[in-house]
Amino acid sequence: MAYRRRRRVYFKACVKCKLLVPLNAEVCPNCGGRDFSEDWTGMVVVFDVESSEVAKRLNITKPGRYAIKLGA
Ligand SMILES: [Zn+2]
């Protein structure tokens, strides 16, 4: 029996670029990836990639909402 942990999240994270997208999204608008994970922790919203230290650290190149970490 497949059991999926229910979490209070409204987003899933793109496995490739960590962009957070709505749960019903099929394709990542950022990188075009189709692999997503609902098991992510920490959210960072990047507005200005150039001046964001977090963006640099996470290798984020486009503004958006990102997960800091994927997996448990
Ligand atoms: Zn992506």
PDB file of the backbone (N, CA, C, O) and the ligand in Angstrom, with CONECT records:
HET     ZN  A 101       1
ATOM      1  N   MET A   1       0.843  -1.193   0.000  1.00  0.00           N
ATOM      2  CA  MET A   1       0.000   0.000   0.000  1.00  0.00           C
ATOM      3  C   MET A   1       0.882   1.248   0.000  1.00  0.00           C
ATOM      4  O   MET A   1       1.776   1.414   0.830  1.00  0.00           O
ATOM      5  N   ALA A   2       0.599   2.086  -0.935  1.00  0.00           N
ATOM      6  CA  ALA A   2       1.387   3.314  -1.021  1.00  0.00           C
ATOM      7  C   ALA A   2       0.863   4.335  -0.025  1.00  0.00           C
ATOM      8  O   ALA A   2      -0.326   4.656  -0.005  1.00  0.00           O
ATOM      9  N   TYR A   3       1.732   4.818   0.764  1.00  0.00           N
ATOM     10  CA  TYR A   3       1.340   5.829   1.740  1.00  0.00           C
ATOM     11  C   TYR A   3       2.196   7.070   1.561  1.00  0.00           C
ATOM     12  O   TYR A   3       3.424   7.001   1.513  1.00  0.00           O
ATOM     13  N   ARG A   4       1.536   8.177   1.468  1.00  0.00           N
ATOM     14  CA  ARG A   4       2.263   9.418   1.273  1.00  0.00           C
ATOM     15  C   ARG A   4       2.059  10.322   2.460  1.00  0.00           C
ATOM     16  O   ARG A   4       0.929  10.634   2.834  1.00  0.00           O
ATOM     17  N   ARG A   5       3.153  10.737   3.044  1.00  0.00           N
ATOM     18  CA  ARG A   5       3.047  11.640   4.176  1.00  0.00           C
ATOM     19  C   ARG A   5       2.355  12.931   3.782  1.00  0.00           C
ATOM     20  O   ARG A   5       2.710  13.566   2.788  1.00  0.00           O
ATOM     21  N   ARG A   6       1.386  13.302   4.555  1.00  0.00           N
ATOM     22  CA  ARG A   6       0.700  14.567   4.273  1.00  0.00           C
ATOM     23  C   ARG A   6       1.449  15.700   4.955  1.00  0.00           C
ATOM     24  O   ARG A   6       1.734  15.651   6.152  1.00  0.00           O
ATOM     25  N   ARG A   7       1.753  16.693   4.189  1.00  0.00           N
ATOM     26  CA  ARG A   7       2.429  17.844   4.774  1.00  0.00           C
ATOM     27  C   ARG A   7       1.654  19.103   4.432  1.00  0.00           C
ATOM     28  O   ARG A   7       0.927  19.165   3.440  1.00  0.00           O
ATOM     29  N   ARG A   8       1.829  20.099   5.278  1.00  0.00           N
ATOM     30  CA  ARG A   8       1.136  21.346   5.011  1.00  0.00           C
ATOM     31  C   ARG A   8       1.927  22.200   4.023  1.00  0.00           C
ATOM     32  O   ARG A   8       2.358  23.307   4.349  1.00  0.00           O
ATOM     33  N   VAL A   9       2.106  21.692   2.857  1.00  0.00           N
ATOM     34  CA  VAL A   9       2.809  22.463   1.845  1.00  0.00           C
ATOM     35  C   VAL A   9       1.901  22.656   0.644  1.00  0.00           C
ATOM     36  O   VAL A   9       1.079  21.801   0.313  1.00  0.00           O
ATOM     37  N   TYR A  10       2.067  23.771   0.018  1.00  0.00           N
ATOM     38  CA  TYR A  10       1.242  24.065  -1.138  1.00  0.00           C
ATOM     39  C   TYR A  10       2.090  24.123  -2.394  1.00  0.00           C
ATOM     40  O   TYR A  10       1.615  24.452  -3.480  1.00  0.00           O
ATOM     41  N   PHE A  11       3.354  23.796  -2.213  1.00  0.00           N
ATOM     42  CA  PHE A  11       4.259  23.838  -3.345  1.00  0.00           C
ATOM     43  C   PHE A  11       5.069  22.557  -3.402  1.00  0.00           C
ATOM     44  O   PHE A  11       5.226  21.852  -2.405  1.00  0.00           O
ATOM     45  N   LYS A  12       5.571  22.276  -4.574  1.00  0.00           N
ATOM     46  CA  LYS A  12       6.558  21.212  -4.720  1.00  0.00           C
ATOM     47  C   LYS A  12       7.780  21.863  -5.361  1.00  0.00           C
ATOM     48  O   LYS A  12       7.683  22.895  -6.025  1.00  0.00           O
ATOM     49  N   ALA A  13       8.918  21.239  -5.148  1.00  0.00           N
ATOM     50  CA  ALA A  13      10.165  21.838  -5.616  1.00  0.00           C
ATOM     51  C   ALA A  13      10.706  21.092  -6.823  1.00  0.00           C
ATOM     52  O   ALA A  13      10.696  19.862  -6.872  1.00  0.00           O
ATOM     53  N   CYS A  14      11.176  21.857  -7.789  1.00  0.00           N
ATOM     54  CA  CYS A  14      11.815  21.269  -8.962  1.00  0.00           C
ATOM     55  C   CYS A  14      13.129  20.627  -8.517  1.00  0.00           C
ATOM     56  O   CYS A  14      13.942  21.263  -7.847  1.00  0.00           O
ATOM     57  N   VAL A  15      13.327  19.380  -8.889  1.00  0.00           N
ATOM     58  CA  VAL A  15      14.521  18.655  -8.452  1.00  0.00           C
ATOM     59  C   VAL A  15      15.781  19.280  -9.053  1.00  0.00           C
ATOM     60  O   VAL A  15      16.840  19.281  -8.425  1.00  0.00           O
ATOM     61  N   LYS A  16      15.662  19.803 -10.258  1.00  0.00           N
ATOM     62  CA  LYS A  16      16.819  20.380 -10.943  1.00  0.00           C
ATOM     63  C   LYS A  16      17.230  21.736 -10.392  1.00  0.00           C
ATOM     64  O   LYS A  16      18.392  21.943 -10.040  1.00  0.00           O
ATOM     65  N   CYS A  17      16.276  22.663 -10.316  1.00  0.00           N
ATOM     66  CA  CYS A  17      16.658  24.040  -9.982  1.00  0.00           C
ATOM     67  C   CYS A  17      16.075  24.506  -8.655  1.00  0.00           C
ATOM     68  O   CYS A  17      16.333  25.636  -8.240  1.00  0.00           O
ATOM     69  N   LYS A  18      15.294  23.665  -7.978  1.00  0.00           N
ATOM     70  CA  LYS A  18      14.716  23.963  -6.669  1.00  0.00           C
ATOM     71  C   LYS A  18      13.629  25.030  -6.694  1.00  0.00           C
ATOM     72  O   LYS A  18      13.197  25.487  -5.635  1.00  0.00           O
ATOM     73  N   LEU A  19      13.185  25.429  -7.857  1.00  0.00           N
ATOM     74  CA  LEU A  19      12.082  26.379  -7.933  1.00  0.00           C
ATOM     75  C   LEU A  19      10.830  25.749  -7.334  1.00  0.00           C
ATOM     76  O   LEU A  19      10.534  24.580  -7.582  1.00  0.00           O
ATOM     77  N   LEU A  20      10.096  26.532  -6.544  1.00  0.00           N
ATOM     78  CA  LEU A  20       8.851  26.030  -5.971  1.00  0.00           C
ATOM     79  C   LEU A  20       7.700  26.375  -6.906  1.00  0.00           C
ATOM     80  O   LEU A  20       7.520  27.529  -7.294  1.00  0.00           O
ATOM     81  N   VAL A  21       6.934  25.365  -7.257  1.00  0.00           N
ATOM     82  CA  VAL A  21       5.808  25.551  -8.163  1.00  0.00           C
ATOM     83  C   VAL A  21       4.558  24.984  -7.502  1.00  0.00           C
ATOM     84  O   VAL A  21       4.665  24.165  -6.590  1.00  0.00           O
ATOM     85  N   PRO A  22       3.365  25.410  -7.949  1.00  0.00           N
ATOM     86  CA  PRO A  22       2.130  24.839  -7.401  1.00  0.00           C
ATOM     87  C   PRO A  22       2.095  23.338  -7.609  1.00  0.00           C
ATOM     88  O   PRO A  22       2.700  22.815  -8.545  1.00  0.00           O
ATOM     89  N   LEU A  23       1.379  22.647  -6.725  1.00  0.00           N
ATOM     90  CA  LEU A  23       1.353  21.187  -6.769  1.00  0.00           C
ATOM     91  C   LEU A  23       0.811  20.636  -8.080  1.00  0.00           C
ATOM     92  O   LEU A  23       1.119  19.504  -8.453  1.00  0.00           O
ATOM     93  N   ASN A  24       0.010  21.424  -8.776  1.00  0.00           N
ATOM     94  CA  ASN A  24      -0.574  20.911 -10.018  1.00  0.00           C
ATOM     95  C   ASN A  24       0.267  21.233 -11.248  1.00  0.00           C
ATOM     96  O   ASN A  24      -0.111  20.884 -12.366  1.00  0.00           O
ATOM     97  N   ALA A  25       1.396  21.891 -11.050  1.00  0.00           N
ATOM     98  CA  ALA A  25       2.253  22.216 -12.193  1.00  0.00           C
ATOM     99  C   ALA A  25       2.893  20.953 -12.745  1.00  0.00           C
ATOM    100  O   ALA A  25       3.270  20.056 -11.991  1.00  0.00           O
ATOM    101  N   GLU A  26       3.013  20.888 -14.070  1.00  0.00           N
ATOM    102  CA  GLU A  26       3.595  19.694 -14.678  1.00  0.00           C
ATOM    103  C   GLU A  26       5.010  19.926 -15.178  1.00  0.00           C
ATOM    104  O   GLU A  26       5.830  19.009 -15.236  1.00  0.00           O
ATOM    105  N   VAL A  27       5.275  21.179 -15.539  1.00  0.00           N
ATOM    106  CA  VAL A  27       6.599  21.502 -16.053  1.00  0.00           C
ATOM    107  C   VAL A  27       7.144  22.700 -15.300  1.00  0.00           C
ATOM    108  O   VAL A  27       6.424  23.665 -15.047  1.00  0.00           O
ATOM    109  N   CYS A  28       8.415  22.635 -14.944  1.00  0.00           N
ATOM    110  CA  CYS A  28       9.043  23.758 -14.263  1.00  0.00           C
ATOM    111  C   CYS A  28       9.188  24.920 -15.239  1.00  0.00           C
ATOM    112  O   CYS A  28       9.793  24.761 -16.300  1.00  0.00           O
ATOM    113  N   PRO A  29       8.637  26.096 -14.893  1.00  0.00           N
ATOM    114  CA  PRO A  29       8.728  27.243 -15.791  1.00  0.00           C
ATOM    115  C   PRO A  29      10.147  27.816 -15.862  1.00  0.00           C
ATOM    116  O   PRO A  29      10.463  28.618 -16.741  1.00  0.00           O
ATOM    117  N   ASN A  30      10.964  27.404 -14.954  1.00  0.00           N
ATOM    118  CA  ASN A  30      12.337  27.921 -14.896  1.00  0.00           C
ATOM    119  C   ASN A  30      13.279  27.121 -15.791  1.00  0.00           C
ATOM    120  O   ASN A  30      13.971  27.690 -16.635  1.00  0.00           O
ATOM    121  N   CYS A  31      13.304  25.804 -15.606  1.00  0.00           N
ATOM    122  CA  CYS A  31      14.281  24.990 -16.332  1.00  0.00           C
ATOM    123  C   CYS A  31      13.626  23.968 -17.247  1.00  0.00           C
ATOM    124  O   CYS A  31      14.316  23.268 -17.988  1.00  0.00           O
ATOM    125  N   GLY A  32      12.296  23.874 -17.205  1.00  0.00           N
ATOM    126  CA  GLY A  32      11.619  22.920 -18.080  1.00  0.00           C
ATOM    127  C   GLY A  32      11.636  21.501 -17.545  1.00  0.00           C
ATOM    128  O   GLY A  32      11.197  20.574 -18.227  1.00  0.00           O
ATOM    129  N   GLY A  33      12.141  21.322 -16.323  1.00  0.00           N
ATOM    130  CA  GLY A  33      12.211  19.997 -15.729  1.00  0.00           C
ATOM    131  C   GLY A  33      10.839  19.449 -15.378  1.00  0.00           C
ATOM    132  O   GLY A  33       9.892  20.204 -15.156  1.00  0.00           O
ATOM    133  N   ARG A  34      10.743  18.126 -15.331  1.00  0.00           N
ATOM    134  CA  ARG A  34       9.470  17.491 -15.007  1.00  0.00           C
ATOM    135  C   ARG A  34       9.539  16.666 -13.728  1.00  0.00           C
ATOM    136  O   ARG A  34       8.581  15.982 -13.367  1.00  0.00           O
ATOM    137  N   ASP A  35      10.664  16.736 -13.058  1.00  0.00           N
ATOM    138  CA  ASP A  35      10.811  15.996 -11.804  1.00  0.00           C
ATOM    139  C   ASP A  35      10.660  16.946 -10.627  1.00  0.00           C
ATOM    140  O   ASP A  35      11.374  17.942 -10.512  1.00  0.00           O
ATOM    141  N   PHE A  36       9.712  16.612  -9.754  1.00  0.00           N
ATOM    142  CA  PHE A  36       9.455  17.462  -8.606  1.00  0.00           C
ATOM    143  C   PHE A  36       9.478  16.649  -7.322  1.00  0.00           C
ATOM    144  O   PHE A  36       9.249  15.440  -7.325  1.00  0.00           O
ATOM    145  N   SER A  37       9.761  17.343  -6.223  1.00  0.00           N
ATOM    146  CA  SER A  37       9.748  16.700  -4.929  1.00  0.00           C
ATOM    147  C   SER A  37       8.906  17.523  -3.965  1.00  0.00           C
ATOM    148  O   SER A  37       9.030  18.745  -3.889  1.00  0.00           O
ATOM    149  N   GLU A  38       8.044  16.821  -3.227  1.00  0.00           N
ATOM    150  CA  GLU A  38       7.252  17.528  -2.223  1.00  0.00           C
ATOM    151  C   GLU A  38       7.964  17.512  -0.886  1.00  0.00           C
ATOM    152  O   GLU A  38       7.484  18.061   0.106  1.00  0.00           O
ATOM    153  N   ASP A  39       9.115  16.873  -0.882  1.00  0.00           N
ATOM    154  CA  ASP A  39       9.888  16.755   0.343  1.00  0.00           C
ATOM    155  C   ASP A  39      11.010  17.792   0.349  1.00  0.00           C
ATOM    156  O   ASP A  39      12.162  17.488   0.039  1.00  0.00           O
ATOM    157  N   TRP A  40      10.650  19.001   0.702  1.00  0.00           N
ATOM    158  CA  TRP A  40      11.640  20.065   0.701  1.00  0.00           C
ATOM    159  C   TRP A  40      11.526  20.861   1.994  1.00  0.00           C
ATOM    160  O   TRP A  40      10.488  20.858   2.657  1.00  0.00           O
ATOM    161  N   THR A  41      12.599  21.535   2.333  1.00  0.00           N
ATOM    162  CA  THR A  41      12.569  22.349   3.540  1.00  0.00           C
ATOM    163  C   THR A  41      13.151  23.725   3.264  1.00  0.00           C
ATOM    164  O   THR A  41      14.095  23.885   2.490  1.00  0.00           O
ATOM    165  N   GLY A  42      12.559  24.707   3.919  1.00  0.00           N
ATOM    166  CA  GLY A  42      13.057  26.071   3.813  1.00  0.00           C
ATOM    167  C   GLY A  42      12.667  26.722   2.516  1.00  0.00           C
ATOM    168  O   GLY A  42      12.843  26.142   1.444  1.00  0.00           O
ATOM    169  N   MET A  43      12.138  27.922   2.602  1.00  0.00           N
ATOM    170  CA  MET A  43      11.751  28.633   1.393  1.00  0.00           C
ATOM    171  C   MET A  43      12.482  29.958   1.333  1.00  0.00           C
ATOM    172  O   MET A  43      12.578  30.675   2.329  1.00  0.00           O
ATOM    173  N   VAL A  44      12.989  30.272   0.171  1.00  0.00           N
ATOM    174  CA  VAL A  44      13.632  31.560  -0.003  1.00  0.00           C
ATOM    175  C   VAL A  44      13.014  32.225  -1.230  1.00  0.00           C
ATOM    176  O   VAL A  44      12.853  31.604  -2.281  1.00  0.00           O
ATOM    177  N   VAL A  45      12.674  33.499  -1.072  1.00  0.00           N
ATOM    178  CA  VAL A  45      12.117  34.239  -2.201  1.00  0.00           C
ATOM    179  C   VAL A  45      13.177  35.210  -2.696  1.00  0.00           C
ATOM    180  O   VAL A  45      13.630  36.086  -1.959  1.00  0.00           O
ATOM    181  N   VAL A  46      13.558  35.044  -3.938  1.00  0.00           N
ATOM    182  CA  VAL A  46      14.603  35.879  -4.517  1.00  0.00           C
ATOM    183  C   VAL A  46      13.980  36.869  -5.490  1.00  0.00           C
ATOM    184  O   VAL A  46      13.312  36.483  -6.450  1.00  0.00           O
ATOM    185  N   PHE A  47      14.210  38.151  -5.227  1.00  0.00           N
ATOM    186  CA  PHE A  47      13.691  39.187  -6.128  1.00  0.00           C
ATOM    187  C   PHE A  47      14.795  39.687  -7.044  1.00  0.00           C
ATOM    188  O   PHE A  47      14.610  39.851  -8.250  1.00  0.00           O
ATOM    189  N   ASP A  48      15.942  39.924  -6.437  1.00  0.00           N
ATOM    190  CA  ASP A  48      17.060  40.475  -7.185  1.00  0.00           C
ATOM    191  C   ASP A  48      18.244  39.522  -7.105  1.00  0.00           C
ATOM    192  O   ASP A  48      18.963  39.483  -6.107  1.00  0.00           O
ATOM    193  N   VAL A  49      18.430  38.764  -8.163  1.00  0.00           N
ATOM    194  CA  VAL A  49      19.455  37.731  -8.179  1.00  0.00           C
ATOM    195  C   VAL A  49      20.851  38.322  -7.992  1.00  0.00           C
ATOM    196  O   VAL A  49      21.700  37.751  -7.307  1.00  0.00           O
ATOM    197  N   GLU A  50      21.067  39.481  -8.617  1.00  0.00           N
ATOM    198  CA  GLU A  50      22.394  40.105  -8.594  1.00  0.00           C
ATOM    199  C   GLU A  50      22.870  40.438  -7.189  1.00  0.00           C
ATOM    200  O   GLU A  50      24.041  40.254  -6.858  1.00  0.00           O
ATOM    201  N   SER A  51      21.949  40.931  -6.365  1.00  0.00           N
ATOM    202  CA  SER A  51      22.383  41.417  -5.055  1.00  0.00           C
ATOM    203  C   SER A  51      22.054  40.454  -3.924  1.00  0.00           C
ATOM    204  O   SER A  51      22.242  40.789  -2.754  1.00  0.00           O
ATOM    205  N   SER A  52      21.569  39.268  -4.254  1.00  0.00           N
ATOM    206  CA  SER A  52      21.184  38.325  -3.209  1.00  0.00           C
ATOM    207  C   SER A  52      22.289  37.318  -2.912  1.00  0.00           C
ATOM    208  O   SER A  52      22.694  36.548  -3.783  1.00  0.00           O
ATOM    209  N   GLU A  53      22.768  37.334  -1.679  1.00  0.00           N
ATOM    210  CA  GLU A  53      23.793  36.375  -1.267  1.00  0.00           C
ATOM    211  C   GLU A  53      23.240  34.960  -1.292  1.00  0.00           C
ATOM    212  O   GLU A  53      23.932  34.017  -1.675  1.00  0.00           O
ATOM    213  N   VAL A  54      21.985  34.821  -0.879  1.00  0.00           N
ATOM    214  CA  VAL A  54      21.354  33.495  -0.859  1.00  0.00           C
ATOM    215  C   VAL A  54      21.278  32.932  -2.269  1.00  0.00           C
ATOM    216  O   VAL A  54      21.541  31.751  -2.492  1.00  0.00           O
ATOM    217  N   ALA A  55      20.920  33.777  -3.204  1.00  0.00           N
ATOM    218  CA  ALA A  55      20.810  33.345  -4.591  1.00  0.00           C
ATOM    219  C   ALA A  55      22.150  32.831  -5.092  1.00  0.00           C
ATOM    220  O   ALA A  55      22.221  31.808  -5.773  1.00  0.00           O
ATOM    221  N   LYS A  56      23.214  33.552  -4.746  1.00  0.00           N
ATOM    222  CA  LYS A  56      24.544  33.128  -5.174  1.00  0.00           C
ATOM    223  C   LYS A  56      24.902  31.786  -4.565  1.00  0.00           C
ATOM    224  O   LYS A  56      25.431  30.901  -5.238  1.00  0.00           O
ATOM    225  N   ARG A  57      24.605  31.649  -3.274  1.00  0.00           N
ATOM    226  CA  ARG A  57      24.956  30.423  -2.579  1.00  0.00           C
ATOM    227  C   ARG A  57      24.196  29.233  -3.153  1.00  0.00           C
ATOM    228  O   ARG A  57      24.743  28.134  -3.244  1.00  0.00           O
ATOM    229  N   LEU A  58      22.942  29.444  -3.539  1.00  0.00           N
ATOM    230  CA  LEU A  58      22.121  28.338  -4.039  1.00  0.00           C
ATOM    231  C   LEU A  58      22.182  28.227  -5.561  1.00  0.00           C
ATOM    232  O   LEU A  58      21.469  27.419  -6.156  1.00  0.00           O
ATOM    233  N   ASN A  59      23.034  29.035  -6.187  1.00  0.00           N
ATOM    234  CA  ASN A  59      23.157  29.032  -7.643  1.00  0.00           C
ATOM    235  C   ASN A  59      21.837  29.355  -8.346  1.00  0.00           C
ATOM    236  O   ASN A  59      21.489  28.745  -9.357  1.00  0.00           O
ATOM    237  N   ILE A  60      21.119  30.319  -7.794  1.00  0.00           N
ATOM    238  CA  ILE A  60      19.853  30.733  -8.390  1.00  0.00           C
ATOM    239  C   ILE A  60      20.130  31.842  -9.395  1.00  0.00           C
ATOM    240  O   ILE A  60      20.803  32.825  -9.086  1.00  0.00           O
ATOM    241  N   THR A  61      19.605  31.671 -10.590  1.00  0.00           N
ATOM    242  CA  THR A  61      19.896  32.655 -11.630  1.00  0.00           C
ATOM    243  C   THR A  61      18.680  33.460 -12.052  1.00  0.00           C
ATOM    244  O   THR A  61      18.805  34.447 -12.776  1.00  0.00           O
ATOM    245  N   LYS A  62      17.502  33.040 -11.600  1.00  0.00           N
ATOM    246  CA  LYS A  62      16.291  33.779 -11.954  1.00  0.00           C
ATOM    247  C   LYS A  62      15.492  34.071 -10.699  1.00  0.00           C
ATOM    248  O   LYS A  62      15.473  33.254  -9.778  1.00  0.00           O
ATOM    249  N   PRO A  63      14.826  35.230 -10.644  1.00  0.00           N
ATOM    250  CA  PRO A  63      14.000  35.542  -9.472  1.00  0.00           C
ATOM    251  C   PRO A  63      12.883  34.521  -9.319  1.00  0.00           C
ATOM    252  O   PRO A  63      12.393  33.966 -10.303  1.00  0.00           O
ATOM    253  N   GLY A  64      12.491  34.285  -8.091  1.00  0.00           N
ATOM    254  CA  GLY A  64      11.399  33.345  -7.854  1.00  0.00           C
ATOM    255  C   GLY A  64      11.432  32.827  -6.435  1.00  0.00           C
ATOM    256  O   GLY A  64      12.164  33.326  -5.580  1.00  0.00           O
ATOM    257  N   ARG A  65      10.626  31.821  -6.210  1.00  0.00           N
ATOM    258  CA  ARG A  65      10.487  31.204  -4.886  1.00  0.00           C
ATOM    259  C   ARG A  65      11.206  29.860  -4.934  1.00  0.00           C
ATOM    260  O   ARG A  65      10.888  29.024  -5.780  1.00  0.00           O
ATOM    261  N   TYR A  66      12.148  29.644  -4.059  1.00  0.00           N
ATOM    262  CA  TYR A  66      12.945  28.431  -4.131  1.00  0.00           C
ATOM    263  C   TYR A  66      12.977  27.685  -2.804  1.00  0.00           C
ATOM    264  O   TYR A  66      12.821  28.275  -1.735  1.00  0.00           O
ATOM    265  N   ALA A  67      13.182  26.381  -2.896  1.00  0.00           N
ATOM    266  CA  ALA A  67      13.406  25.582  -1.692  1.00  0.00           C
ATOM    267  C   ALA A  67      14.886  25.646  -1.363  1.00  0.00           C
ATOM    268  O   ALA A  67      15.728  25.650  -2.261  1.00  0.00           O
ATOM    269  N   ILE A  68      15.200  25.696  -0.086  1.00  0.00           N
ATOM    270  CA  ILE A  68      16.601  25.741   0.307  1.00  0.00           C
ATOM    271  C   ILE A  68      17.201  24.346   0.231  1.00  0.00           C
ATOM    272  O   ILE A  68      18.352  24.174  -0.170  1.00  0.00           O
ATOM    273  N   LYS A  69      16.413  23.355   0.620  1.00  0.00           N
ATOM    274  CA  LYS A  69      16.941  21.996   0.663  1.00  0.00           C
ATOM    275  C   LYS A  69      15.894  20.995   0.193  1.00  0.00           C
ATOM    276  O   LYS A  69      14.716  21.120   0.524  1.00  0.00           O
ATOM    277  N   LEU A  70      16.320  20.017  -0.568  1.00  0.00           N
ATOM    278  CA  LEU A  70      15.425  18.944  -0.981  1.00  0.00           C
ATOM    279  C   LEU A  70      15.745  17.697  -0.203  1.00  0.00           C
ATOM    280  O   LEU A  70      16.888  17.478   0.199  1.00  0.00           O
ATOM    281  N   GLY A  71      14.729  16.874   0.010  1.00  0.00           N
ATOM    282  CA  GLY A  71      14.951  15.624   0.725  1.00  0.00           C
ATOM    283  C   GLY A  71      14.760  15.799   2.211  1.00  0.00           C
ATOM    284  O   GLY A  71      14.609  16.919   2.699  1.00  0.00           O
ATOM    285  N   ALA A  72      14.767  14.687   2.935  1.00  0.00           N
ATOM    286  CA  ALA A  72      14.524  14.724   4.368  1.00  0.00           C
ATOM    287  C   ALA A  72      15.713  15.284   5.136  1.00  0.00           C
ATOM    288  O   ALA A  72      15.665  15.382   6.362  1.00  0.00           O
TER     289      ALA A  72
HETATM  290 ZN    ZN A 101      13.375  23.724 -12.492  1.00  0.00          ZN2+
END
